[in-house]
Amino acid sequence: MPRLSSTVPVDLLVANRSREKPSPRFHWPIPTKAVGDTHNLSTARLVAEAAQAAEPGRATVLGCGTCTEIPIRLLNQKFTRVDLVDIDARSLDIVKSQCLRWADPQDSYVFHRADLTGLIAQIRLRAQELASEELEPVHYLRALGESLESASPQFWTPSDGAKYSLIVCATVLTQLQASVREMVESVFLNRFPGGSALFSDAVWRQRIWSFARNLEDAFIGHLDSLTAPGGIVFLSDTVHVSWLTAVDDRTLTSEGSWIATRTSSIADYLRPWHEVLKADQWDWFREAKEGPYWGRLYGVQVILYRPSREWAP
Ligand SMILES: C[S@@+](CC[C@H](N)C(=O)[O-])C[C@H]1O[C@@H](n2cnc3c(N)ncnc32)[C@H](O)[C@@H]1O
């Protein structure tokens, strides 16, 4: 199962939510295991469609994780090179071992351990500098928020500058801000263990919300620069998130659903010159105990689009 942001407290995502009100309380039957699998199958099916529609050339999976949702063998067959990029060395090792076990005659996988945003090292340094200053927790946190807002992402690009016929970003867009934010939070918590200001300070919360949304927007812009003429982008994310509680052994309930992106439509990140080839959405019940919660219900949205840079202003 792919790992999604380890953000446990509901409060923190609320800080990141759009200004929409949460939807009313709902009830659902507890899904069987088979229902849970449909998310991975649906994603794999749409990635396969995108691969089929794409021209031959290179493909990349950005934030590939353990490729639970990605039919990488199929990508390996179709493309001359498949760049798999993730910050997490353990996930990349799992995928590498799997590829070795398959021992397919064509081996076009190239693994890259990298921070897609280029922000983590940059901001860690600034956060550590600030930690040595005599600041009250709230002032320190606000200064961290300012450095997040003012930092410029240095998004990952392949070292040879090649462009991709297919770019897959499956449930990674909203994880980018989480990886940077979690690093900043851990530096803060080292300096001020317990750090309640993380949850209570409205200025910090507003800054991380803006940081997250601007980073996502800039990342979508960056994808244009990675795409070969006519290339296709597969973009999916968990736009809605609800924390689920089991009422009894058959029923789940939630307080409402929160938006993890700028608006309730992932398509709102696209530019006027992006040609949408296909859009889809589904519910994904993910059982994973978090405190009192049974797990989460994600509202997943997917878009396949062509940046069509010839139309860009
Ligand atoms: C939800 S998972 C994606 C799962 C993947 N689609 C799969 O099929 O297993 C998000 C991935 O994004 C990666 N990630 C998050 N922030 C990142 C960053 N700044 N740079 C590179 N990878 C990042 C995480 O390590 C994680 O593997």
The ligand as an SDF file (V2000), in Angstrom:
LIG
                    3D

 27 29  0  0  0  0  0  0  0  0999 V2000
    1.7180    8.1960   -1.7930 C   0  0  0  0  0  0  0  0  0  0  0  0
    3.2940    7.7960   -2.2650 S   0  0  0  0  0  0  0  0  0  0  0  0
    3.1780    7.4100   -3.9650 C   0  0  0  0  0  0  0  0  0  0  0  0
    2.8780    5.9820   -4.1310 C   0  0  0  0  0  0  0  0  0  0  0  0
    3.1620    5.4580   -5.5010 C   0  0  0  0  0  0  0  0  0  0  0  0
    2.3330    6.1120   -6.4880 N   0  0  0  0  0  0  0  0  0  0  0  0
    2.9940    3.9540   -5.5710 C   0  0  0  0  0  0  0  0  0  0  0  0
    2.5160    3.4670   -6.6060 O   0  0  0  0  0  0  0  0  0  0  0  0
    3.3970    3.2580   -4.6180 O   0  0  0  0  0  0  0  0  0  0  0  0
    4.1160    9.3410   -2.3400 C   0  0  0  0  0  0  0  0  0  0  0  0
    5.5960    9.1830   -2.5980 C   0  0  0  0  0  0  0  0  0  0  0  0
    6.1300   10.4780   -2.7790 O   0  0  0  0  0  0  0  0  0  0  0  0
    7.4220   10.4710   -2.2350 C   0  0  0  0  0  0  0  0  0  0  0  0
    7.8000   11.8620   -1.9500 N   0  0  0  0  0  0  0  0  0  0  0  0
    7.1970   12.7320   -1.1040 C   0  0  0  0  0  0  0  0  0  0  0  0
    7.8580   13.8860   -1.1000 N   0  0  0  0  0  0  0  0  0  0  0  0
    8.8780   13.7520   -1.9730 C   0  0  0  0  0  0  0  0  0  0  0  0
    9.9170   14.6120   -2.3940 C   0  0  0  0  0  0  0  0  0  0  0  0
   10.0310   15.8460   -1.9040 N   0  0  0  0  0  0  0  0  0  0  0  0
   10.7960   14.1570   -3.3060 N   0  0  0  0  0  0  0  0  0  0  0  0
   10.6990   12.8890   -3.8070 C   0  0  0  0  0  0  0  0  0  0  0  0
    9.7400   12.0300   -3.4280 N   0  0  0  0  0  0  0  0  0  0  0  0
    8.8400   12.4580   -2.5220 C   0  0  0  0  0  0  0  0  0  0  0  0
    7.2900    9.6490   -0.9710 C   0  0  0  0  0  0  0  0  0  0  0  0
    8.5410    9.1670   -0.5330 O   0  0  0  0  0  0  0  0  0  0  0  0
    6.3490    8.5520   -1.4300 C   0  0  0  0  0  0  0  0  0  0  0  0
    7.0530    7.4360   -1.8720 O   0  0  0  0  0  0  0  0  0  0  0  0
  1  2  1  0
  2  3  1  0
  2 10  1  0
  3  4  1  0
  4  5  1  0
  5  6  1  0
  5  7  1  0
  7  8  2  0
  7  9  1  0
 10 11  1  0
 11 12  1  0
 11 26  1  0
 12 13  1  0
 13 14  1  0
 13 24  1  0
 14 15  1  0
 14 23  1  0
 15 16  2  0
 16 17  1  0
 17 18  1  0
 17 23  2  0
 18 19  1  0
 18 20  2  0
 20 21  1  0
 21 22  2  0
 22 23  1  0
 24 25  1  0
 24 26  1  0
 26 27  1  0
M  CHG  2   2   1   9  -1
M  END
$$$$
